[in-house]
Amino acid sequence: MATSDEPYAARLDIDYPERLDRLTSALRLIWIIPIAIILGLLMASGNETVITETGERVERSGGSIISGLFLATMLMIVFRMRYPRWWFDFARELRRFSARVGAYLVLVTDKYPSTVDEQSVHLEIDYPDVERDLNRWLPLVKWLLAIPHYIVLFVLGIAAFFAVVIAWFAILFTGQYPQGLFDFVVGVGRWWLRVDAYAFLLVTDRYPPFTLR
């Protein structure tokens, strides 16, 4: 079992930019559209049309890739005590890509999100030794145990939104992201990642700490 002194199984760091481009920051919601579409296609739900006996057409959601990976991983841990490496790698790389897109959206980087390169967003998730590190039955309730975090993160998410708005104006006038706001926004993203790793990626049984650090 990991101790509180050991690094958490999911970690996020973003390089602080000394200068940011005012033009691309001002038009960020426009510049991000192409890569946001790509990310949306990767994570979108699949729908199918079902025709009932009365002839009524019903749209039925097939679920997103994220929810599918969560359910598949949960079942594999519960019934087989295994976590296939290849879909862990896919889930990790998808989180890395989405983190780069998110970082670009909240203005903490000027680098247009790459689908391959790490750039200035450093996200690490440790692959678990299932038999040694994970409890077979915890995946069934982790999403429930994480409810206190959802509540705190809802509040922090609102605060982060206003922090990004303030930072946007600061960048337009000074070309810099205030260090305190940068640390706060990145800290909220780091917190979200730890909860995601615990409750949905299922890579650790260590309860996420309530901290932005």
Z-matrix of the N, CA and C atoms (Angstrom, degrees):
N
C 1 1.459
C 2 1.529 1 110.05
N 3 1.352 2 115.41 1 139.61
C 4 1.455 3 119.93 2 179.14
C 5 1.517 4 109.73 3 -74.98
N 6 1.323 5 116.41 4 145.38
C 7 1.453 6 121.45 5 176.23
C 8 1.523 7 109.18 6 -96.05
N 9 1.324 8 115.80 7 167.45
C 10 1.460 9 120.73 8 -178.40
C 11 1.518 10 112.25 9 -66.39
N 12 1.351 11 117.38 10 -18.22
C 13 1.456 12 121.11 11 179.98
C 14 1.529 13 112.08 12 -82.18
N 15 1.306 14 117.46 13 -16.26
C 16 1.452 15 121.07 14 -178.85
C 17 1.528 16 110.91 15 -83.69
N 18 1.335 17 117.45 16 149.98
C 19 1.466 18 119.90 17 177.82
C 20 1.525 19 110.47 18 -59.07
N 21 1.325 20 115.74 19 145.11
C 22 1.458 21 119.38 20 178.18
C 23 1.527 22 109.20 21 -69.37
N 24 1.334 23 116.19 22 158.27
C 25 1.468 24 121.02 23 -174.39
C 26 1.523 25 113.20 24 -68.52
N 27 1.334 26 117.24 25 -14.86
C 28 1.468 27 121.24 26 177.99
C 29 1.520 28 108.51 27 -129.29
N 30 1.332 29 116.86 28 128.17
C 31 1.461 30 121.24 29 -173.78
C 32 1.524 31 110.60 30 -136.23
N 33 1.318 32 115.38 31 142.71
C 34 1.465 33 120.96 32 179.68
C 35 1.518 34 109.68 33 -135.49
N 36 1.314 35 115.96 34 129.57
C 37 1.460 36 122.55 35 172.91
C 38 1.521 37 108.46 36 -137.85
N 39 1.314 38 116.04 37 143.02
C 40 1.458 39 121.48 38 178.76
C 41 1.522 40 107.89 39 -130.23
N 42 1.319 41 116.41 40 131.17
C 43 1.465 42 121.03 41 -179.49
C 44 1.532 43 110.00 42 -65.81
N 45 1.327 44 114.93 43 132.37
C 46 1.466 45 119.09 44 179.05
C 47 1.529 46 109.85 45 -74.49
N 48 1.327 47 118.08 46 125.68
C 49 1.474 48 120.53 47 -179.44
C 50 1.531 49 110.99 48 -84.02
N 51 1.306 50 117.55 49 130.77
C 52 1.457 51 120.60 50 178.93
C 53 1.531 52 111.07 51 -71.25
N 54 1.335 53 115.67 52 -38.43
C 55 1.462 54 120.23 53 178.49
C 56 1.520 55 108.88 54 -135.68
N 57 1.331 56 116.34 55 146.54
C 58 1.459 57 122.31 56 177.65
C 59 1.524 58 109.41 57 -126.28
N 60 1.307 59 115.97 58 144.95
C 61 1.456 60 121.16 59 -179.15
C 62 1.523 61 110.66 60 -73.20
N 63 1.309 62 116.49 61 124.99
C 64 1.464 63 120.42 62 -175.76
C 65 1.523 64 112.11 63 -69.59
N 66 1.327 65 117.07 64 -39.20
C 67 1.458 66 120.29 65 -176.96
C 68 1.522 67 111.57 66 -65.88
N 69 1.347 68 116.74 67 -51.39
C 70 1.465 69 118.77 68 -178.74
C 71 1.527 70 111.46 69 -66.96
N 72 1.328 71 117.23 70 -28.79
C 73 1.463 72 120.02 71 176.37
C 74 1.528 73 110.48 72 -69.83
N 75 1.327 74 116.22 73 -40.00
C 76 1.462 75 120.34 74 -179.61
C 77 1.522 76 111.32 75 -64.30
N 78 1.336 77 115.98 76 -35.38
C 79 1.468 78 120.82 77 -176.53
C 80 1.527 79 112.51 78 -105.98
N 81 1.326 80 117.06 79 24.73
C 82 1.458 81 121.20 80 -172.68
C 83 1.535 82 112.83 81 -57.56
N 84 1.323 83 117.96 82 -39.86
C 85 1.460 84 120.90 83 -177.89
C 86 1.527 85 112.05 84 -66.16
N 87 1.321 86 116.33 85 -19.12
C 88 1.468 87 120.44 86 176.00
C 89 1.526 88 109.99 87 -89.19
N 90 1.345 89 116.70 88 -46.83
C 91 1.467 90 120.54 89 -177.46
C 92 1.539 91 112.13 90 -61.20
N 93 1.326 92 116.50 91 -29.83
C 94 1.465 93 119.22 92 -173.14
C 95 1.528 94 112.62 93 -81.01
N 96 1.328 95 117.96 94 -11.79
C 97 1.466 96 120.51 95 -173.04
C 98 1.534 97 113.55 96 -55.53
N 99 1.350 98 120.48 97 -49.00
C 100 1.478 99 118.75 98 -177.78
C 101 1.528 100 114.32 99 -59.37
N 102 1.339 101 116.63 100 -46.81
C 103 1.467 102 118.68 101 -177.88
C 104 1.520 103 110.68 102 -73.23
N 105 1.336 104 117.74 103 -29.26
C 106 1.460 105 120.56 104 176.78
C 107 1.527 106 110.49 105 -66.82
N 108 1.323 107 117.24 106 -34.97
C 109 1.469 108 120.83 107 176.72
C 110 1.525 109 110.09 108 -64.39
N 111 1.333 110 116.40 109 -43.22
C 112 1.470 111 120.34 110 178.84
C 113 1.521 112 110.74 111 -61.48
N 114 1.328 113 116.66 112 -46.19
C 115 1.466 114 120.25 113 178.31
C 116 1.526 115 110.84 114 -62.74
N 117 1.318 116 116.69 115 -40.18
C 118 1.457 117 120.37 116 178.91
C 119 1.520 118 112.32 117 -62.94
N 120 1.340 119 116.74 118 -38.76
C 121 1.462 120 120.25 119 178.06
C 122 1.522 121 111.18 120 -65.50
N 123 1.332 122 116.25 121 -36.66
C 124 1.464 123 120.01 122 179.09
C 125 1.522 124 112.52 123 -67.44
N 126 1.341 125 115.87 124 -33.31
C 127 1.453 126 119.63 125 -173.36
C 128 1.526 127 113.75 126 -106.40
N 129 1.339 128 116.67 127 1.28
C 130 1.465 129 120.17 128 -173.03
C 131 1.520 130 111.89 129 -70.26
N 132 1.320 131 113.87 130 155.26
C 133 1.462 132 120.75 131 174.69
C 134 1.524 133 109.26 132 -77.10
N 135 1.314 134 115.37 133 148.23
C 136 1.453 135 120.64 134 173.24
C 137 1.519 136 109.76 135 -97.27
N 138 1.332 137 117.16 136 132.84
C 139 1.464 138 121.15 137 -178.45
C 140 1.519 139 110.42 138 -116.63
N 141 1.317 140 115.22 139 149.61
C 142 1.450 141 120.33 140 175.09
C 143 1.520 142 109.04 141 -134.07
N 144 1.317 143 115.95 142 150.05
C 145 1.458 144 121.66 143 179.77
C 146 1.512 145 109.29 144 -98.81
N 147 1.322 146 115.98 145 126.13
C 148 1.463 147 122.55 146 179.90
C 149 1.525 148 108.73 147 -114.04
N 150 1.325 149 117.16 148 131.06
C 151 1.458 150 121.98 149 177.67
C 152 1.516 151 108.61 150 -101.75
N 153 1.338 152 116.77 151 119.91
C 154 1.457 153 121.36 152 -177.50
C 155 1.522 154 110.81 153 -78.70
N 156 1.344 155 116.29 154 175.43
C 157 1.461 156 121.02 155 -179.69
C 158 1.518 157 112.34 156 -63.46
N 159 1.320 158 116.94 157 -24.77
C 160 1.468 159 120.56 158 178.88
C 161 1.516 160 112.55 159 -86.07
N 162 1.327 161 116.67 160 -0.14
C 163 1.454 162 120.99 161 -179.84
C 164 1.513 163 114.14 162 89.42
N 165 1.308 164 117.74 163 3.79
C 166 1.453 165 121.77 164 -179.55
C 167 1.522 166 110.54 165 -77.48
N 168 1.325 167 115.98 166 136.06
C 169 1.467 168 121.67 167 178.42
C 170 1.529 169 108.69 168 -91.13
N 171 1.336 170 116.31 169 126.95
C 172 1.457 171 121.69 170 -178.36
C 173 1.518 172 109.06 171 -124.81
N 174 1.344 173 116.14 172 126.93
C 175 1.460 174 121.08 173 175.56
C 176 1.523 175 109.06 174 -84.55
N 177 1.339 176 116.87 175 127.94
C 178 1.454 177 121.38 176 -179.45
C 179 1.514 178 109.22 177 -124.03
N 180 1.330 179 115.10 178 128.35
C 181 1.462 180 120.60 179 -179.23
C 182 1.516 181 110.65 180 -77.78
N 183 1.344 182 115.36 181 138.26
C 184 1.458 183 120.30 182 177.78
C 185 1.528 184 113.03 183 -95.05
N 186 1.332 185 116.24 184 -1.34
C 187 1.466 186 119.37 185 179.89
C 188 1.513 187 111.81 186 88.53
N 189 1.319 188 116.07 187 155.87
C 190 1.457 189 121.40 188 -178.85
C 191 1.521 190 110.95 189 -87.74
N 192 1.328 191 115.29 190 168.74
C 193 1.459 192 120.21 191 176.81
C 194 1.525 193 110.39 192 -61.92
N 195 1.323 194 116.61 193 -40.38
C 196 1.464 195 120.71 194 -178.79
C 197 1.522 196 111.13 195 -61.58
N 198 1.334 197 116.83 196 -47.68
C 199 1.466 198 119.56 197 -179.63
C 200 1.524 199 110.88 198 -67.52
N 201 1.333 200 116.99 199 -35.24
C 202 1.464 201 119.91 200 178.17
C 203 1.517 202 112.04 201 -64.98
N 204 1.340 203 116.70 202 -42.68
C 205 1.458 204 120.24 203 177.87
C 206 1.524 205 111.31 204 -64.86
N 207 1.341 206 116.25 205 -39.24
C 208 1.463 207 119.95 206 178.48
C 209 1.528 208 110.96 207 -61.15
N 210 1.326 209 117.07 208 -48.73
C 211 1.463 210 120.49 209 -178.02
C 212 1.527 211 111.35 210 -65.73
N 213 1.330 212 116.38 211 -41.09
C 214 1.460 213 119.68 212 179.97
C 215 1.527 214 111.13 213 -64.94
N 216 1.328 215 116.23 214 -43.04
C 217 1.465 216 120.35 215 179.30
C 218 1.517 217 110.98 216 -64.78
N 219 1.330 218 116.76 217 -43.22
C 220 1.460 219 120.65 218 179.45
C 221 1.523 220 110.72 219 -59.16
N 222 1.315 221 117.14 220 -45.26
C 223 1.467 222 120.54 221 -178.51
C 224 1.522 223 111.30 222 -67.22
N 225 1.329 224 116.89 223 -38.37
C 226 1.462 225 119.45 224 179.30
C 227 1.524 226 111.48 225 -65.09
N 228 1.333 227 116.98 226 -40.08
C 229 1.466 228 119.83 227 179.37
C 230 1.518 229 110.78 228 -68.82
N 231 1.333 230 117.02 229 -43.67
C 232 1.465 231 121.16 230 -177.23
C 233 1.522 232 111.63 231 -65.86
N 234 1.330 233 117.13 232 -45.46
C 235 1.464 234 119.52 233 -172.04
C 236 1.525 235 114.21 234 -96.80
N 237 1.349 236 116.98 235 -27.18
C 238 1.461 237 118.75 236 -175.35
C 239 1.519 238 113.74 237 -121.45
N 240 1.314 239 118.65 238 -9.84
C 241 1.463 240 122.85 239 -174.79
C 242 1.527 241 111.12 240 53.11
N 243 1.324 242 114.44 241 47.21
C 244 1.462 243 120.91 242 178.35
C 245 1.522 244 109.73 243 -135.38
N 246 1.338 245 114.91 244 152.90
C 247 1.457 246 122.06 245 175.49
C 248 1.529 247 105.71 246 -136.13
N 249 1.334 248 118.17 247 93.24
C 250 1.470 249 120.56 248 -175.70
C 251 1.525 250 112.02 249 -53.93
N 252 1.304 251 115.13 250 129.47
C 253 1.464 252 120.58 251 -174.73
C 254 1.523 253 111.88 252 -63.65
N 255 1.316 254 116.70 253 -36.48
C 256 1.459 255 117.61 254 -173.80
C 257 1.513 256 112.24 255 -67.55
N 258 1.348 257 119.35 256 -34.78
C 259 1.463 258 116.27 257 178.82
C 260 1.523 259 111.90 258 -86.00
N 261 1.347 260 117.67 259 -19.25
C 262 1.470 261 119.31 260 167.46
C 263 1.523 262 109.76 261 -63.51
N 264 1.341 263 116.98 262 -45.91
C 265 1.459 264 120.83 263 179.73
C 266 1.522 265 111.30 264 -59.93
N 267 1.332 266 116.33 265 -41.55
C 268 1.468 267 119.69 266 179.11
C 269 1.530 268 110.50 267 -63.91
N 270 1.343 269 116.57 268 -46.55
C 271 1.464 270 120.64 269 -179.35
C 272 1.522 271 111.11 270 -61.71
N 273 1.329 272 116.72 271 -40.54
C 274 1.467 273 120.35 272 179.26
C 275 1.520 274 111.36 273 -65.02
N 276 1.331 275 117.37 274 -45.52
C 277 1.458 276 120.06 275 -179.43
C 278 1.524 277 111.40 276 -66.60
N 279 1.325 278 117.49 277 -33.79
C 280 1.458 279 120.21 278 176.38
C 281 1.525 280 110.29 279 -65.60
N 282 1.343 281 117.34 280 -40.45
C 283 1.469 282 120.58 281 175.77
C 284 1.520 283 110.82 282 -64.17
N 285 1.306 284 117.23 283 -39.89
C 286 1.466 285 119.97 284 179.11
C 287 1.522 286 111.03 285 -62.85
N 288 1.321 287 116.17 286 -44.57
C 289 1.460 288 120.21 287 179.28
C 290 1.525 289 110.66 288 -63.18
N 291 1.336 290 116.86 289 -46.12
C 292 1.461 291 119.95 290 -179.31
C 293 1.528 292 111.08 291 -65.50
N 294 1.348 293 117.20 292 -31.97
C 295 1.468 294 120.32 293 176.92
C 296 1.522 295 110.94 294 -66.71
N 297 1.337 296 117.46 295 -38.12
C 298 1.466 297 120.30 296 177.52
C 299 1.524 298 111.06 297 -65.74
N 300 1.334 299 115.82 298 -40.94
C 301 1.467 300 119.69 299 177.75
C 302 1.527 301 109.78 300 -65.45
N 303 1.329 302 116.81 301 -43.36
C 304 1.456 303 120.62 302 179.03
C 305 1.517 304 112.47 303 -63.09
N 306 1.342 305 116.54 304 -41.39
C 307 1.462 306 120.84 305 179.01
C 308 1.530 307 110.80 306 -62.71
N 309 1.321 308 116.37 307 -40.01
C 310 1.467 309 120.29 308 177.93
C 311 1.523 310 110.42 309 -65.76
N 312 1.330 311 116.75 310 -39.64
C 313 1.464 312 121.22 311 -179.45
C 314 1.521 313 111.99 312 -63.52
N 315 1.341 314 116.85 313 -41.76
C 316 1.475 315 119.61 314 -177.10
C 317 1.520 316 112.04 315 -89.84
N 318 1.330 317 116.48 316 12.84
C 319 1.468 318 122.93 317 167.30
C 320 1.523 319 115.17 318 75.40
N 321 1.330 320 119.04 319 9.55
C 322 1.461 321 119.21 320 -177.68
C 323 1.532 322 112.12 321 -80.71
N 324 1.318 323 117.00 322 -1.34
C 325 1.460 324 121.52 323 174.99
C 326 1.519 325 109.44 324 -150.48
N 327 1.327 326 115.20 325 149.99
C 328 1.464 327 121.86 326 175.00
C 329 1.521 328 112.06 327 -96.60
N 330 1.312 329 116.55 328 -7.76
C 331 1.463 330 120.37 329 -174.81
C 332 1.522 331 109.88 330 -77.82
N 333 1.329 332 115.54 331 121.91
C 334 1.459 333 119.07 332 -179.32
C 335 1.532 334 109.25 333 -62.93
N 336 1.342 335 117.96 334 132.32
C 337 1.473 336 120.75 335 -171.86
C 338 1.521 337 113.37 336 -57.15
N 339 1.318 338 114.52 337 127.81
C 340 1.465 339 121.69 338 176.02
C 341 1.521 340 109.40 339 -91.36
N 342 1.315 341 116.72 340 148.06
C 343 1.459 342 120.50 341 174.47
C 344 1.523 343 111.41 342 -84.15
N 345 1.333 344 117.14 343 -6.15
C 346 1.467 345 120.98 344 -175.08
C 347 1.527 346 112.04 345 -127.78
N 348 1.335 347 117.48 346 -53.70
C 349 1.457 348 121.84 347 -171.11
C 350 1.526 349 112.34 348 -75.96
N 351 1.333 350 115.84 349 147.87
C 352 1.455 351 122.06 350 -179.98
C 353 1.519 352 112.68 351 -68.14
N 354 1.337 353 116.91 352 -35.18
C 355 1.457 354 123.41 353 -177.33
C 356 1.538 355 110.36 354 57.10
N 357 1.325 356 117.30 355 -135.16
C 358 1.468 357 119.94 356 -176.24
C 359 1.518 358 112.76 357 -96.03
N 360 1.334 359 117.48 358 2.94
C 361 1.467 360 122.40 359 -178.09
C 362 1.524 361 108.61 360 -105.92
N 363 1.322 362 116.17 361 113.30
C 364 1.458 363 121.72 362 -174.62
C 365 1.530 364 109.48 363 -109.04
N 366 1.309 365 116.45 364 103.54
C 367 1.458 366 122.35 365 -178.17
C 368 1.522 367 109.19 366 -118.40
N 369 1.320 368 115.84 367 124.15
C 370 1.461 369 121.14 368 -179.86
C 371 1.529 370 109.88 369 -125.53
N 372 1.322 371 115.94 370 136.38
C 373 1.464 372 122.35 371 175.24
C 374 1.522 373 107.02 372 -132.39
N 375 1.317 374 116.94 373 126.59
C 376 1.459 375 121.40 374 -177.00
C 377 1.532 376 110.83 375 -81.29
N 378 1.323 377 115.15 376 135.00
C 379 1.463 378 120.70 377 175.45
C 380 1.527 379 109.17 378 -75.33
N 381 1.333 380 118.40 379 127.96
C 382 1.468 381 119.92 380 -173.45
C 383 1.528 382 113.43 381 -84.53
N 384 1.311 383 114.77 382 149.04
C 385 1.458 384 121.48 383 165.16
C 386 1.529 385 105.46 384 -87.78
N 387 1.323 386 116.45 385 100.92
C 388 1.459 387 120.79 386 -168.13
C 389 1.520 388 112.51 387 -58.73
N 390 1.321 389 117.24 388 -48.56
C 391 1.459 390 120.10 389 -175.98
C 392 1.523 391 112.52 390 -67.21
N 393 1.306 392 117.74 391 -30.15
C 394 1.462 393 120.89 392 -178.54
C 395 1.526 394 112.51 393 -91.08
N 396 1.342 395 117.33 394 -38.71
C 397 1.460 396 120.94 395 -168.34
C 398 1.531 397 115.07 396 -101.86
N 399 1.334 398 117.77 397 -19.15
C 400 1.463 399 119.50 398 -171.98
C 401 1.524 400 112.33 399 -118.10
N 402 1.313 401 115.26 400 142.20
C 403 1.459 402 122.41 401 172.90
C 404 1.527 403 108.98 402 -85.86
N 405 1.307 404 117.32 403 134.11
C 406 1.463 405 122.08 404 -175.21
C 407 1.530 406 112.46 405 -57.84
N 408 1.348 407 117.65 406 -37.37
C 409 1.462 408 120.50 407 -169.23
C 410 1.524 409 114.09 408 -97.92
N 411 1.318 410 118.72 409 -15.51
C 412 1.456 411 120.71 410 -177.26
C 413 1.535 412 114.33 411 -60.69
N 414 1.347 413 119.90 412 -34.61
C 415 1.464 414 118.17 413 179.02
C 416 1.520 415 114.56 414 -55.71
N 417 1.325 416 117.23 415 -22.41
C 418 1.457 417 120.38 416 -179.93
C 419 1.526 418 112.45 417 -71.52
N 420 1.336 419 117.06 418 -22.89
C 421 1.468 420 119.42 419 -174.09
C 422 1.528 421 113.34 420 -125.17
N 423 1.308 422 119.12 421 -1.29
C 424 1.460 423 120.05 422 -176.66
C 425 1.526 424 112.47 423 -59.89
N 426 1.329 425 116.69 424 -40.30
C 427 1.465 426 119.92 425 179.07
C 428 1.524 427 110.99 426 -60.50
N 429 1.342 428 116.63 427 -31.32
C 430 1.458 429 121.42 428 178.48
C 431 1.531 430 111.26 429 -77.70
N 432 1.333 431 116.34 430 -41.11
C 433 1.454 432 120.78 431 179.89
C 434 1.527 433 112.20 432 -64.67
N 435 1.329 434 115.98 433 -22.77
C 436 1.468 435 120.15 434 -177.45
C 437 1.525 436 113.18 435 -85.06
N 438 1.332 437 118.71 436 3.19
C 439 1.467 438 121.54 437 -177.93
C 440 1.530 439 112.76 438 -53.92
N 441 1.338 440 120.33 439 -44.02
C 442 1.481 441 118.44 440 177.35
C 443 1.530 442 112.90 441 -55.01
N 444 1.328 443 116.69 442 -36.63
C 445 1.464 444 119.80 443 178.03
C 446 1.521 445 111.22 444 -67.52
N 447 1.334 446 118.12 445 -39.75
C 448 1.462 447 120.18 446 178.81
C 449 1.521 448 110.59 447 -57.96
N 450 1.329 449 116.45 448 -41.44
C 451 1.462 450 120.97 449 -178.45
C 452 1.527 451 110.64 450 -64.92
N 453 1.342 452 115.51 451 -47.88
C 454 1.465 453 119.34 452 179.75
C 455 1.525 454 110.91 453 -63.90
N 456 1.327 455 116.92 454 -42.30
C 457 1.458 456 120.57 455 -177.95
C 458 1.521 457 112.60 456 -68.82
N 459 1.319 458 117.53 457 -27.92
C 460 1.465 459 120.14 458 174.77
C 461 1.526 460 109.75 459 -62.20
N 462 1.324 461 115.78 460 -45.61
C 463 1.460 462 120.39 461 178.61
C 464 1.530 463 110.65 462 -66.82
N 465 1.331 464 116.22 463 -45.19
C 466 1.461 465 119.97 464 -179.93
C 467 1.531 466 111.30 465 -64.25
N 468 1.326 467 116.46 466 -34.25
C 469 1.457 468 119.89 467 178.57
C 470 1.525 469 111.77 468 -63.04
N 471 1.338 470 116.48 469 -40.61
C 472 1.463 471 119.95 470 176.69
C 473 1.522 472 110.58 471 -63.66
N 474 1.340 473 115.28 472 -44.54
C 475 1.467 474 119.63 473 178.90
C 476 1.527 475 110.70 474 -62.62
N 477 1.333 476 116.95 475 -39.57
C 478 1.464 477 120.65 476 -179.99
C 479 1.526 478 111.11 477 -65.17
N 480 1.331 479 117.06 478 -36.12
C 481 1.465 480 120.20 479 177.78
C 482 1.526 481 110.57 480 -59.06
N 483 1.334 482 116.33 481 -47.56
C 484 1.464 483 119.58 482 179.80
C 485 1.523 484 111.07 483 -68.35
N 486 1.326 485 117.30 484 -32.41
C 487 1.463 486 120.53 485 176.64
C 488 1.524 487 110.65 486 -63.20
N 489 1.331 488 116.70 487 -40.41
C 490 1.465 489 120.75 488 179.38
C 491 1.530 490 110.35 489 -67.33
N 492 1.324 491 117.13 490 -39.88
C 493 1.472 492 120.29 491 177.93
C 494 1.529 493 110.55 492 -61.55
N 495 1.335 494 116.38 493 -45.31
C 496 1.464 495 120.07 494 178.27
C 497 1.525 496 110.40 495 -63.26
N 498 1.336 497 116.13 496 -42.00
C 499 1.468 498 120.30 497 179.42
C 500 1.524 499 110.64 498 -63.50
N 501 1.324 500 117.69 499 -35.83
C 502 1.465 501 122.17 500 179.35
C 503 1.531 502 110.01 501 -59.13
N 504 1.328 503 116.18 502 -46.72
C 505 1.460 504 119.55 503 178.37
C 506 1.528 505 110.85 504 -65.46
N 507 1.332 506 116.35 505 -39.21
C 508 1.461 507 119.62 506 179.11
C 509 1.524 508 111.14 507 -62.29
N 510 1.336 509 116.59 508 -40.81
C 511 1.471 510 120.13 509 179.45
C 512 1.518 511 110.84 510 -65.74
N 513 1.333 512 117.01 511 -40.49
C 514 1.462 513 119.94 512 -179.77
C 515 1.526 514 111.49 513 -61.54
N 516 1.333 515 117.41 514 -35.75
C 517 1.460 516 120.88 515 -176.80
C 518 1.529 517 113.12 516 -90.33
N 519 1.333 518 117.56 517 -32.78
C 520 1.472 519 119.90 518 -172.72
C 521 1.525 520 113.89 519 -119.76
N 522 1.323 521 117.74 520 -17.71
C 523 1.457 522 120.50 521 -176.31
C 524 1.514 523 113.19 522 77.37
N 525 1.339 524 117.15 523 11.65
C 526 1.460 525 121.00 524 -178.98
C 527 1.523 526 111.17 525 -129.70
N 528 1.337 527 114.30 526 149.34
C 529 1.467 528 121.68 527 175.67
C 530 1.530 529 106.91 528 -95.41
N 531 1.341 530 119.43 529 115.84
C 532 1.475 531 119.70 530 -179.32
C 533 1.523 532 111.28 531 -51.34
N 534 1.330 533 115.78 532 130.11
C 535 1.464 534 120.89 533 -173.70
C 536 1.523 535 112.21 534 -56.65
N 537 1.320 536 118.46 535 -42.50
C 538 1.461 537 120.89 536 -178.93
C 539 1.518 538 112.16 537 -62.72
N 540 1.336 539 116.83 538 -42.90
C 541 1.459 540 120.57 539 178.32
C 542 1.523 541 110.74 540 -67.22
N 543 1.331 542 116.45 541 -39.25
C 544 1.466 543 120.97 542 178.13
C 545 1.523 544 110.13 543 -59.42
N 546 1.325 545 116.62 544 -49.11
C 547 1.466 546 120.21 545 -178.94
C 548 1.526 547 111.36 546 -61.61
N 549 1.321 548 116.71 547 -38.34
C 550 1.463 549 120.18 548 -179.60
C 551 1.528 550 111.19 549 -66.92
N 552 1.323 551 117.45 550 -47.53
C 553 1.471 552 121.30 551 -178.44
C 554 1.523 553 110.66 552 -63.60
N 555 1.317 554 117.11 553 -44.18
C 556 1.461 555 120.30 554 177.67
C 557 1.526 556 110.22 555 -64.67
N 558 1.331 557 117.46 556 -38.36
C 559 1.457 558 121.14 557 178.83
C 560 1.517 559 112.51 558 -62.07
N 561 1.332 560 116.99 559 -39.24
C 562 1.467 561 119.98 560 176.93
C 563 1.528 562 110.33 561 -64.10
N 564 1.333 563 116.47 562 -42.19
C 565 1.461 564 119.78 563 176.49
C 566 1.513 565 112.34 564 -62.49
N 567 1.316 566 116.22 565 -37.91
C 568 1.461 567 121.42 566 178.16
C 569 1.533 568 110.49 567 -64.65
N 570 1.319 569 116.78 568 -41.42
C 571 1.464 570 122.27 569 178.62
C 572 1.533 571 110.54 570 -62.81
N 573 1.336 572 115.50 571 -46.48
C 574 1.470 573 119.73 572 177.70
C 575 1.531 574 111.02 573 -57.70
N 576 1.315 575 116.90 574 -41.76
C 577 1.457 576 120.63 575 -178.68
C 578 1.516 577 111.45 576 -62.24
N 579 1.333 578 117.46 577 -43.39
C 580 1.460 579 120.20 578 -179.74
C 581 1.527 580 111.55 579 -63.43
N 582 1.334 581 116.72 580 -40.83
C 583 1.467 582 119.90 581 177.78
C 584 1.526 583 110.46 582 -66.06
N 585 1.319 584 116.44 583 -40.35
C 586 1.461 585 120.90 584 177.69
C 587 1.523 586 110.62 585 -61.73
N 588 1.331 587 117.12 586 -43.77
C 589 1.466 588 121.21 587 -179.58
C 590 1.525 589 111.42 588 -63.94
N 591 1.318 590 116.70 589 -36.25
C 592 1.466 591 121.70 590 -178.86
C 593 1.535 592 111.89 591 -76.90
N 594 1.326 593 117.13 592 -51.65
C 595 1.462 594 121.02 593 -168.61
C 596 1.517 595 114.34 594 -89.63
N 597 1.337 596 118.44 595 -26.31
C 598 1.457 597 119.95 596 -172.70
C 599 1.526 598 113.84 597 -124.00
N 600 1.333 599 118.05 598 -41.23
C 601 1.461 600 118.71 599 172.77
C 602 1.524 601 111.34 600 -75.27
N 603 1.329 602 116.66 601 -26.51
C 604 1.469 603 123.11 602 173.77
C 605 1.522 604 113.46 603 63.98
N 606 1.336 605 117.03 604 33.56
C 607 1.457 606 119.82 605 -176.47
C 608 1.521 607 112.74 606 -89.25
N 609 1.328 608 117.69 607 -9.20
C 610 1.464 609 120.31 608 -178.30
C 611 1.517 610 110.26 609 -149.15
N 612 1.335 611 115.78 610 150.67
C 613 1.464 612 121.95 611 173.27
C 614 1.525 613 111.23 612 -99.14
N 615 1.298 614 117.76 613 -3.32
C 616 1.467 615 121.44 614 179.59
C 617 1.519 616 109.43 615 -74.98
N 618 1.328 617 116.33 616 122.68
C 619 1.459 618 120.98 617 -176.08
C 620 1.525 619 109.77 618 -65.25
N 621 1.340 620 116.92 619 134.69
C 622 1.468 621 119.68 620 -176.93
C 623 1.527 622 112.45 621 -62.42
N 624 1.320 623 118.16 622 136.41
C 625 1.461 624 120.84 623 177.84
C 626 1.532 625 111.05 624 -73.11
N 627 1.316 626 116.17 625 150.85
C 628 1.459 627 121.64 626 177.25
C 629 1.515 628 108.77 627 -88.82
N 630 1.313 629 115.70 628 79.09
C 631 1.467 630 120.43 629 -178.21
C 632 1.515 631 110.37 630 -155.82
N 633 1.327 632 115.21 631 150.77
C 634 1.461 633 120.94 632 175.57
C 635 1.518 634 112.34 633 -86.24
N 636 1.339 635 117.00 634 -11.06
C 637 1.458 636 120.40 635 -175.81
C 638 1.514 637 111.86 636 -77.99
